[in-house]
Amino acid sequence: MNLDASPRHLQLRDWLFRRWKTSGLQTGDRIESQNEIVRLCDFSLITVVKTLKDLESEGVIRRQVGRGSFLVATPWAEAHLRIGFFYNRDIVGGGIFDNEFYTRLVMAFEKGVVSAGHEFVMGSFTNERMPTGMWDALDAVVLTGFTRQTRLEPLSETSSQVSLIDASLDDPRFHTYRLDYGPAFAGMFEALGSERRRYLYLDSTIGSKEQAARLKAFQEACASAAVPQDLHILAVNQETDIGNTAALVEAIERGKPDVICGHVHQSWRPLIRGLSEARIYPFLLDQRGPGFVVDTGNWMAEVLPTIEANLADRQSPPAVHAFPARFLG
């Protein structure tokens, strides 16, 4: 049931603008004929004819006998871009600014967007709900924090261009900007793997494709070390249950690791240092280490121009863009 109380021709106008925006149509591109529009939607021919006449009188389209109708203007587009960054509130305990990693990520992204002269918007979503109505007012939204519990159906409901950052899905519809920790893990084992050591890798209990990829990359790097290494994996909740450290304490006291790495929450580092002389290598953004480090300035220098290029040609096929982390000991 359609609960929109606005006149039918205005509803159709909005429907057409969403369709043309999503398709990436630009000035000069041909639009659907009135008969094609009738077949595609539930609006009557009378409503379609009136709407197209209104758009022609406003200078949005131009109709040519025998050739069809063409876009003359794109009212949904601004001289500057409106780009949003949205994170999953269900997995970022206390909000994004309580998480050092995400704080640095969003600040770097905002700096790049604003420096390029665009408008930046930040918000959140949950596993169950996404603000697709808000996203429609933006040119592009960059999303992070997907888990196996996140409902993905709303992603197909927005006219905004959707990209994923530090996240990935088994879905070919979206550009994905992920971090590749394989080189950083290999760098650590190249530096330390000539002697047999005990490693404690803190894996995340928040299941996602990126979490699984990082664990696999770590295991592969460990297996490729110059000499066999002792690896223990402990699942931890580094987001919403950081006060629960009993399993971490037990793993340290029992295994006596030489190296502790992975999803190490910043509040755990004093605890670890009080229990062990193990080296600590967490995931880091814009820090000198020690750990697996990503320079967000260099990363955004690749991400943002690609987003702009994809908006200029929304019909280009989505791709996975990987940026390598590096190891600093």
FENBELUR-V16490 format. One line per field, one symbol per residue. burial: # if it has 24 or more other C-alpha atoms within 12 Angstrom, else .. Layout:
burial = ???
//
This chain:
burial = .......##..##.############....####..#.....#...###.##..#....####.....###.#####...#############..#..####.##########....##########..###.##############..#.#..#..############....################..##...########.######.###.###.##..#...###########..#..#..##.##..############.##..#...#.##########..########.##..##.###.##..#...#.##########
//
